[in-house]
Amino acid sequence: MNIEIRNETEKDFREVEELTREAFWNLYFPGCNEHYLVHQMRNHPDFIKELDLVAEYNGKIVGNIMYTKAWLIDEAGQELEILSFGPLSVLPEYQRRGVGSALVDHTKIAAQKMGIKCIVIYGDPNNYCKHGFKSGKDLNISDMNGEYPHAMLALALDEQALAGQPWKFKYSDVCNINDADAEEFDKGFSPKEKGYKYSQDIFSIAIRSYLK
């Protein structure tokens, strides 16, 4: 696929929210809230506007990636500002055609040029290890409870900056969205049927899995 990657503009906002809703609907639970998260992120102080990118194919937006600030905290309580991305959204009919990979590869190069030392996300290792992501445990990065979630993945853009000490990962509070607010926001979109997909069971297992 020959896609164009560019920054999201204000005129794209609704189309990207619709795209995100289509990408995540019924994926992790009946319905989804990622389109509300996208809506909230844009006005949050941790949002990285330069890394809010869309992928266009024949003039149609088929993918989007968004980044926020995040932090690694060392044993002395000092914070290292890093980045996290998500949602990473691709229209279902364009998935597994390289759109998401192109967005990840484009932005990780841009982040490195910005001097960012590390990117940490929550995601499926099957999707992200091919981009150089490792388990947080492999880089001595835990969550704030000192545990190593199976889905917490890290990409070291400067391995020397992370070496020699343990870290705890703190993500932006923009991710702490209110379910009732998300439900109300969804009422502004065309009705869609909530239902079950087996991916919901996979997600339920993954978020309760930790590495020892």
Backbone bond lengths (Angstrom), bond angles and torsions (degrees), N, CA, C in turn:
res aa  C-N    CA-C-N  psi(-1)  N-CA   C-N-CA  omega(-1)  CA-C   N-CA-C  phi
1 M - - - 1.469 - - 1.523 110.95 -
2 N 1.309 115.74 134.10 1.459 121.12 177.99 1.523 108.17 -97.91
3 I 1.333 117.06 97.93 1.454 120.98 -176.80 1.524 110.47 -109.33
4 E 1.329 114.73 155.47 1.463 121.58 173.70 1.525 107.94 -107.59
5 I 1.320 116.38 131.01 1.466 121.71 177.37 1.521 108.36 -107.48
6 R 1.332 116.00 127.92 1.459 121.37 -179.07 1.521 109.34 -148.62
7 N 1.336 116.21 169.42 1.455 120.43 176.64 1.531 111.27 -69.87
8 E 1.311 115.62 144.41 1.456 120.62 171.90 1.528 108.97 -67.18
9 T 1.329 116.52 141.86 1.452 121.96 174.24 1.526 108.88 -117.22
10 E 1.319 115.93 168.27 1.470 119.89 -177.21 1.520 112.25 -58.72
11 K 1.313 116.92 -34.54 1.470 119.26 179.96 1.534 112.44 -68.14
12 D 1.327 116.40 -15.69 1.467 120.78 179.06 1.522 113.05 -86.84
13 F 1.331 118.43 -12.06 1.463 121.14 -166.64 1.527 112.68 -53.22
14 R 1.319 116.66 -53.06 1.459 118.81 -176.18 1.531 111.57 -65.41
15 E 1.319 116.72 -40.66 1.460 119.91 179.90 1.524 110.70 -62.39
16 V 1.326 117.16 -39.58 1.465 120.39 178.63 1.526 110.82 -68.09
17 E 1.319 117.52 -38.23 1.468 119.95 176.83 1.524 110.80 -64.14
18 E 1.342 116.78 -41.44 1.469 120.66 176.78 1.533 110.32 -62.70
19 L 1.327 115.94 -44.23 1.467 121.51 178.62 1.523 110.84 -58.90
20 T 1.329 116.12 -46.48 1.464 121.07 -178.18 1.520 110.72 -62.88
21 R 1.308 115.73 -41.24 1.480 120.23 177.89 1.523 110.98 -61.07
22 E 1.330 116.87 -44.16 1.462 120.26 178.71 1.529 111.10 -63.59
23 A 1.331 116.79 -39.45 1.465 121.16 -176.40 1.521 112.46 -67.02
24 F 1.342 117.11 -34.02 1.466 120.02 -171.80 1.529 114.40 -109.62
25 W 1.310 118.07 -3.00 1.462 119.78 -174.39 1.531 111.00 -60.14
26 N 1.323 115.29 123.55 1.480 123.99 179.22 1.526 113.63 64.70
27 L 1.321 118.04 10.54 1.465 119.93 -176.43 1.523 112.33 -73.54
28 Y 1.338 117.17 -48.01 1.462 122.05 -176.37 1.520 113.10 -105.95
29 F 1.311 116.07 -26.40 1.466 123.01 175.37 1.524 106.43 -160.64
30 P 1.332 119.21 166.98 1.467 119.19 179.50 1.531 111.52 -58.54
31 G 1.322 116.35 124.27 1.458 121.36 -172.84 1.517 110.13 84.69
32 C 1.322 117.46 -153.94 1.459 122.10 173.18 1.526 108.81 -170.72
33 N 1.339 116.17 166.53 1.468 120.25 176.43 1.535 112.31 -129.96
34 E 1.326 116.86 5.12 1.464 119.85 -176.17 1.526 112.50 -64.35
35 H 1.337 118.09 -32.39 1.466 119.32 178.78 1.529 111.23 -67.60
36 Y 1.333 117.06 -31.01 1.462 120.41 174.51 1.532 110.10 -70.81
37 L 1.328 117.07 -39.53 1.460 120.85 176.90 1.524 110.34 -59.50
38 V 1.320 117.10 -44.74 1.465 121.29 177.04 1.527 110.34 -57.07
39 H 1.320 115.69 -45.44 1.472 121.44 179.98 1.526 111.19 -59.62
40 Q 1.324 116.75 -40.94 1.458 121.80 -177.72 1.530 112.71 -75.11
41 M 1.314 116.06 -34.75 1.465 120.34 -173.61 1.520 112.69 -61.31
42 R 1.323 116.85 -38.43 1.466 120.77 -169.61 1.529 113.20 -58.88
43 N 1.325 117.19 -28.96 1.467 120.82 -177.86 1.525 112.97 -104.77
44 H 1.323 116.93 10.55 1.455 120.66 -178.41 1.531 109.58 -89.84
45 P 1.340 118.36 142.29 1.473 119.94 -178.42 1.525 114.50 -63.21
46 D 1.334 118.19 -19.17 1.467 120.61 179.53 1.528 113.05 -86.59
47 F 1.316 116.95 -4.85 1.466 121.59 -177.84 1.528 110.62 -70.02
48 I 1.335 116.68 136.17 1.464 122.58 178.93 1.535 108.08 -103.98
49 K 1.325 115.91 94.97 1.462 121.08 -173.95 1.525 111.77 -60.74
50 E 1.347 116.41 -36.64 1.473 119.76 -177.38 1.528 112.52 -62.82
51 L 1.323 116.90 -23.95 1.464 120.95 -177.52 1.529 112.04 -108.03
52 D 1.328 116.18 20.63 1.467 122.25 172.52 1.522 106.70 -94.45
53 L 1.335 115.93 98.08 1.466 121.09 -170.40 1.519 111.52 -121.72
54 V 1.331 114.26 147.97 1.464 120.32 173.22 1.527 108.70 -117.25
55 A 1.319 114.46 153.69 1.466 121.79 173.09 1.521 107.78 -110.00
56 E 1.330 115.92 125.61 1.464 121.77 179.95 1.523 110.12 -109.30
57 Y 1.319 115.36 140.75 1.458 121.45 174.41 1.525 107.50 -131.90
58 N 1.313 116.51 118.43 1.467 121.77 -176.89 1.528 111.80 51.91
59 G 1.348 115.77 41.32 1.450 120.66 176.73 1.511 115.50 81.22
60 K 1.337 117.72 1.26 1.463 122.16 -178.82 1.523 109.60 -110.38
61 I 1.322 117.29 134.35 1.462 120.45 176.67 1.521 109.01 -75.54
62 V 1.330 115.93 119.84 1.464 120.72 -176.92 1.526 112.49 -116.30
63 G 1.337 117.13 -8.08 1.456 119.83 -179.61 1.512 111.58 -157.23
64 N 1.330 115.77 159.87 1.466 121.71 -179.63 1.526 108.95 -154.90
65 I 1.335 115.06 145.11 1.462 121.52 172.88 1.516 108.18 -135.54
66 M 1.337 116.43 141.71 1.459 122.20 -179.91 1.524 109.71 -132.81
67 Y 1.322 115.93 143.13 1.461 122.64 -179.43 1.524 110.94 -121.20
68 T 1.321 115.12 149.52 1.459 122.25 169.94 1.528 109.25 -131.58
69 K 1.305 114.03 161.84 1.460 119.06 170.73 1.528 109.58 -65.10
70 A 1.337 115.46 150.52 1.462 122.73 171.99 1.530 105.60 -147.98
71 W 1.335 116.41 178.57 1.459 118.87 -173.95 1.515 111.23 -143.70
72 L 1.340 114.27 145.50 1.454 121.85 166.10 1.517 107.59 -107.98
73 I 1.323 116.09 134.04 1.462 121.39 -176.84 1.526 108.50 -116.26
74 D 1.336 116.66 126.81 1.462 120.01 -179.29 1.524 111.07 -87.98
75 E 1.317 116.13 -178.24 1.469 120.47 -174.55 1.528 112.45 -66.36
76 A 1.313 116.78 -22.84 1.467 120.57 178.44 1.523 112.25 -86.58
77 G 1.341 116.99 -2.00 1.448 120.98 -179.39 1.515 114.68 87.70
78 Q 1.337 116.88 6.04 1.454 120.95 178.33 1.535 109.75 -78.71
79 E 1.323 115.72 140.75 1.450 120.66 -176.99 1.529 111.81 -103.93
80 L 1.317 115.36 136.78 1.456 122.61 172.15 1.521 106.73 -111.18
81 E 1.339 117.12 118.34 1.458 120.13 -179.53 1.522 110.04 -74.43
82 I 1.313 115.72 127.35 1.460 122.56 178.58 1.530 107.44 -129.04
83 L 1.334 117.09 -161.59 1.460 121.44 178.49 1.516 111.06 -131.61
84 S 1.320 114.21 157.98 1.460 121.64 171.03 1.527 107.42 -138.04
85 F 1.321 117.50 148.17 1.462 118.17 175.24 1.519 111.07 -121.74
86 G 1.292 113.53 161.23 1.450 122.94 179.98 1.521 109.89 135.12
87 P 1.319 116.61 142.87 1.458 126.14 -0.34 1.538 113.16 -69.39
88 L 1.313 113.94 148.83 1.460 122.79 166.26 1.528 105.10 -107.94
89 S 1.324 116.47 113.01 1.461 120.99 -169.91 1.516 111.26 -120.53
90 V 1.320 115.87 135.39 1.461 122.46 174.02 1.525 107.38 -136.01
91 L 1.328 115.97 132.65 1.458 119.10 176.74 1.525 110.39 -53.37
92 P 1.334 117.78 136.50 1.471 119.97 -175.11 1.521 114.51 -50.45
93 E 1.342 118.05 -39.57 1.461 119.84 -176.97 1.524 113.10 -72.75
94 Y 1.349 117.23 -9.40 1.464 120.96 178.52 1.530 112.51 -112.35
95 Q 1.313 117.09 5.40 1.454 120.34 179.49 1.529 110.73 -72.25
96 R 1.332 114.50 152.66 1.464 123.09 -178.51 1.541 112.06 62.66
97 R 1.329 114.14 31.64 1.469 119.86 176.24 1.532 111.01 -125.53
98 G 1.342 115.92 14.39 1.449 120.46 173.76 1.517 115.70 93.12
99 V 1.335 117.81 2.54 1.460 120.41 -177.55 1.527 110.80 -68.65
100 G 1.329 116.02 -51.44 1.460 119.95 179.55 1.520 111.99 -61.19
101 S 1.320 116.97 -42.19 1.469 120.91 178.87 1.518 111.31 -61.20
102 A 1.332 116.52 -40.39 1.465 120.04 179.64 1.518 110.99 -63.74
103 L 1.325 117.43 -40.61 1.460 121.22 179.05 1.525 111.25 -66.30
104 V 1.333 117.15 -42.30 1.466 120.49 179.05 1.530 110.27 -64.94
105 D 1.310 117.20 -48.18 1.466 120.43 -177.50 1.528 111.34 -63.62
106 H 1.323 116.74 -41.27 1.465 120.89 179.61 1.520 111.05 -62.25
107 T 1.317 116.68 -45.38 1.466 120.00 -174.00 1.521 112.84 -78.41
108 K 1.313 118.73 -29.80 1.470 117.91 178.93 1.528 110.48 -69.60
109 I 1.336 117.35 -32.25 1.469 120.55 173.99 1.524 110.05 -67.10
110 A 1.331 115.87 -43.06 1.468 120.45 178.61 1.522 111.17 -62.78
111 A 1.337 117.12 -40.97 1.464 121.09 179.69 1.527 111.01 -63.69
112 Q 1.323 116.68 -40.38 1.464 120.41 178.64 1.522 110.65 -63.78
113 K 1.319 117.41 -39.43 1.461 121.37 177.83 1.530 111.41 -65.86
114 M 1.341 116.49 -25.68 1.466 121.44 177.91 1.527 111.91 -80.33
115 G 1.337 116.57 -3.95 1.457 120.68 179.79 1.507 114.50 87.36
116 I 1.325 117.01 13.48 1.467 120.98 178.92 1.524 109.75 -72.33
117 K 1.322 116.38 136.84 1.466 121.38 -174.80 1.528 113.44 -89.88
118 C 1.334 116.67 -24.36 1.464 118.74 -171.96 1.523 109.76 -161.46
119 I 1.317 116.27 148.66 1.462 123.31 171.07 1.523 107.09 -120.91
120 V 1.317 117.21 129.10 1.466 121.96 177.13 1.519 108.44 -123.85
121 I 1.318 116.54 134.32 1.455 122.19 -179.27 1.522 109.62 -137.42
122 Y 1.310 115.18 168.88 1.460 122.10 164.77 1.524 106.47 -109.48
123 G 1.324 116.72 121.54 1.455 119.75 -177.40 1.510 111.70 -168.25
124 D 1.311 115.46 178.88 1.463 122.72 -179.45 1.525 108.89 -81.80
125 P 1.336 118.25 120.66 1.472 119.88 178.18 1.524 113.18 -54.02
126 N 1.333 117.34 -30.93 1.464 120.41 179.20 1.525 112.24 -61.54
127 N 1.323 116.16 -26.54 1.463 120.11 -178.44 1.521 113.44 -91.63
128 Y 1.335 117.51 -25.35 1.465 119.11 -167.56 1.528 115.64 -116.97
129 C 1.311 118.94 -17.93 1.473 119.11 178.84 1.526 111.05 -63.54
130 K 1.319 117.48 -28.43 1.467 120.36 178.26 1.526 111.86 -67.20
131 H 1.337 116.26 -16.30 1.467 120.92 177.39 1.528 112.33 -97.67
132 G 1.330 116.54 8.62 1.457 120.25 177.54 1.507 115.16 98.88
133 F 1.331 117.45 -1.32 1.459 120.08 178.61 1.530 110.31 -71.94
134 K 1.336 114.74 145.33 1.457 122.27 176.88 1.523 108.83 -125.54
135 S 1.308 115.20 166.78 1.461 118.61 171.53 1.522 109.23 -58.79
136 G 1.336 116.19 141.66 1.454 119.15 175.71 1.522 111.73 -53.38
137 K 1.326 116.49 -34.65 1.466 119.97 -178.38 1.522 111.35 -62.89
138 D 1.326 117.37 -34.44 1.464 120.55 -179.66 1.521 112.08 -64.37
139 L 1.334 116.47 -24.98 1.463 121.09 178.69 1.531 111.51 -106.94
140 N 1.344 115.94 12.34 1.463 121.82 177.67 1.527 111.95 63.65
141 I 1.338 115.33 37.16 1.460 121.91 178.48 1.526 108.26 -114.49
142 S 1.326 116.38 119.62 1.462 121.99 177.94 1.520 109.40 -108.49
143 D 1.337 116.00 174.85 1.457 119.23 169.53 1.529 108.68 -79.38
144 M 1.311 118.35 -176.23 1.456 121.47 -175.74 1.523 112.60 -69.58
145 N 1.346 116.72 -13.70 1.474 121.24 176.59 1.525 112.06 -92.69
146 G 1.329 116.36 1.90 1.457 119.31 -178.77 1.512 113.57 80.72
147 E 1.327 117.80 14.08 1.465 122.01 -179.69 1.530 109.88 -107.01
148 Y 1.335 115.52 167.26 1.462 121.85 -175.01 1.530 109.81 -119.74
149 P 1.331 117.61 88.56 1.463 119.69 178.88 1.522 111.81 -61.76
150 H 1.305 115.47 141.29 1.464 121.92 178.08 1.522 110.90 -55.69
151 A 1.319 117.67 -36.38 1.466 121.99 -173.88 1.521 113.62 -90.00
152 M 1.324 118.72 -2.76 1.459 120.00 -179.91 1.522 109.10 -86.00
153 L 1.322 115.77 115.28 1.456 122.60 -172.61 1.520 109.85 -121.10
154 A 1.317 116.46 147.44 1.467 120.95 -176.46 1.522 110.46 -134.91
155 L 1.326 114.24 141.45 1.453 121.83 174.50 1.523 107.96 -119.74
156 A 1.334 116.92 114.36 1.463 121.35 179.08 1.519 109.06 -82.81
157 L 1.321 116.76 114.92 1.459 121.76 175.47 1.527 110.73 -88.57
158 D 1.327 116.18 -17.80 1.468 122.88 174.71 1.531 106.56 -144.62
159 E 1.327 116.29 92.25 1.459 120.61 -173.30 1.528 112.33 -63.56
160 Q 1.309 117.47 -31.27 1.464 119.92 179.93 1.526 111.72 -65.73
161 A 1.319 116.75 -30.33 1.469 120.41 -179.16 1.525 111.70 -69.80
162 L 1.340 117.08 -21.02 1.469 120.69 -176.90 1.525 112.54 -102.80
163 A 1.305 117.44 -17.25 1.465 121.33 -170.08 1.522 112.22 -68.71
164 G 1.343 113.44 147.84 1.452 119.92 167.63 1.511 116.97 93.08
165 Q 1.333 118.58 -1.53 1.461 119.04 179.48 1.526 110.40 -157.40
166 P 1.319 116.50 156.51 1.468 119.80 176.51 1.531 111.00 -80.94
167 W 1.336 114.98 155.59 1.454 122.07 -179.77 1.529 109.93 -133.07
168 K 1.312 115.66 155.60 1.456 121.60 169.83 1.529 108.08 -118.61
169 F 1.331 115.18 138.98 1.457 121.09 -176.10 1.525 110.67 -96.19
170 K 1.339 115.40 128.65 1.472 121.71 175.81 1.522 108.06 -122.12
171 Y 1.328 116.36 121.81 1.456 119.64 179.20 1.523 110.47 -95.44
172 S 1.325 116.18 168.21 1.458 121.84 -177.46 1.521 111.00 -67.25
173 D 1.342 116.15 145.93 1.463 119.34 178.43 1.526 112.60 -72.23
174 V 1.331 118.47 -5.79 1.463 119.46 174.50 1.524 110.97 -62.13
175 C 1.330 116.48 -22.87 1.469 121.00 -179.88 1.525 112.63 -74.17
176 N 1.328 116.82 -14.31 1.465 120.75 -177.51 1.527 110.05 -88.59
177 I 1.315 116.25 70.48 1.451 120.51 -175.28 1.530 110.79 -86.18
178 N 1.323 114.94 156.10 1.452 122.35 -179.65 1.530 109.45 -89.58
179 D 1.320 116.92 125.22 1.464 120.77 -176.13 1.525 112.20 -62.26
180 A 1.323 117.15 -37.79 1.463 120.06 -179.82 1.528 110.69 -66.06
181 D 1.331 116.33 -39.72 1.464 120.29 177.56 1.530 110.73 -65.21
182 A 1.324 116.48 -38.98 1.467 120.85 178.73 1.523 110.37 -65.01
183 E 1.321 116.04 -40.48 1.469 120.71 179.28 1.529 110.62 -64.19
184 E 1.309 116.14 -40.95 1.466 120.13 179.01 1.532 110.51 -66.47
185 F 1.321 116.90 -41.28 1.460 121.23 178.47 1.524 110.92 -60.63
186 D 1.318 116.92 -38.75 1.460 121.35 -177.23 1.524 111.90 -64.68
187 K 1.317 117.60 -22.82 1.469 120.16 -179.75 1.525 112.23 -65.31
188 G 1.328 117.13 -16.26 1.459 120.92 177.61 1.520 113.79 -82.73
189 F 1.334 117.67 2.92 1.454 122.95 179.85 1.519 110.22 -111.78
190 S 1.314 116.45 164.90 1.463 120.64 177.87 1.526 110.02 -60.02
191 P 1.326 118.01 139.70 1.470 120.13 -179.33 1.530 112.18 -58.29
192 K 1.325 115.66 137.72 1.458 122.21 173.73 1.521 107.80 -133.10
193 E 1.314 116.25 146.08 1.461 120.29 -178.60 1.524 111.01 -80.08
194 K 1.312 115.34 126.92 1.458 120.14 173.90 1.522 109.13 -80.14
195 G 1.322 115.46 141.21 1.448 118.16 -177.81 1.512 112.65 -163.35
196 Y 1.311 115.03 -175.33 1.463 122.18 -176.55 1.516 111.05 -97.47
197 K 1.341 115.78 138.67 1.457 123.88 165.25 1.522 107.66 -131.20
198 Y 1.321 117.61 149.03 1.464 119.30 -178.40 1.520 111.62 -63.55
199 S 1.332 117.83 -20.94 1.465 120.98 176.26 1.526 111.85 -60.12
200 Q 1.326 116.89 -23.88 1.463 120.15 177.63 1.527 111.13 -67.19
201 D 1.327 117.21 -36.20 1.464 120.53 176.25 1.527 110.88 -70.25
202 I 1.336 116.55 -39.72 1.465 119.97 177.34 1.528 109.67 -60.40
203 F 1.325 116.59 -43.93 1.464 121.42 179.49 1.527 110.98 -63.90
204 S 1.328 116.40 -42.48 1.464 120.36 -179.65 1.525 111.77 -60.80
205 I 1.325 116.02 -39.10 1.467 120.51 177.54 1.528 110.23 -68.93
206 A 1.332 115.64 -43.77 1.467 120.32 -174.72 1.521 112.34 -63.04
207 I 1.337 117.43 -41.67 1.471 119.23 -175.63 1.524 112.22 -74.51
208 R 1.333 116.96 -10.78 1.472 119.98 176.70 1.515 111.85 -105.43
209 S 1.338 116.95 10.78 1.465 121.52 -175.82 1.530 110.30 -105.15
210 Y 1.334 114.69 134.57 1.465 121.03 -179.13 1.517 109.58 -132.75
211 L 1.328 115.76 149.74 1.449 121.97 175.93 1.531 109.80 -90.74
212 K 1.299 115.91 141.49 1.474 121.46 179.22 1.525 110.18 -107.94
